[in-house]
Amino acid sequence: MIASLRGTCIDVAGSTAVIEVGGVGYAVTVTPAHALTMRHGAEVFVRTALIVRDDAFELFGFESTDALRVFDLLRSVSGVGPKSALGVLGQMTAAQVANAVAHDDDGAFRKVSGIGPKTAKLIIVALAGKLAAFEAPTSGVTAAAAAAHPASEDVVIALVGLGWREDAARSAVDDAVATEPGVEQMGTQALLRAALGTLRPTGAGR
């Protein structure tokens, strides 16, 4: 069982990173936001889940133990495979998954590609009471920021991965969403650059 990898990122494209450990390159599937935090030649550490199939061994990587544990819980739900589980974590944090289950918000899961209404309902039912450890207080400011731009949460996760505190990251994203012209048309990478621009002058949050 490969539980984690620490090594050099030798390639990253889309949602796949290649991490070299002891001369061996491991292809690891991660969320797009996680991939944005990786740089060629930089040392990286990921917690991993090894999925063994008849025709392949697949590694999925995560920035935190919480994300890995929620990934495993999502995969325990009938109809939710590893790619769908990773898709959920590509759009929601572990805390947001827990809060969605706690509040019977199946709509949050229906937004994920590959998860239909029946599977979304099943996630709520199957995981009820199993995610309490990951729940976090909901924030009106956070909800408003996420609603203002669909990539807000991905950018917050990327900034945290780059070393900023979560509160500073959220503030930077809120500022970018509020002030950048044409923000509605921005993708994740463009919004990330805009948020980084609000952090550069003071280096706040490091």
DAUR-V726755 format. One line per field, one symbol per residue. ss: DSSP state (@ for helix, = for strand, . for the rest). A space follows every 10 residues. Layout:
ss=???
This chain:
ss=...======= ===..===== =..======. .@@@@@.... ..======== ==....==== ==..@@@@@@ @@@@@..... .@@@@@@@@@ @..@@@@@@@ @@....@@@@ ......@@@@ @@@@@@@... .@@@.....@ @@@@@@@@.. .@@@@@@@@@ @....@@@@@ @@@@@@@@@. ..@@@..@@@ @@@@@@@@@@ ......
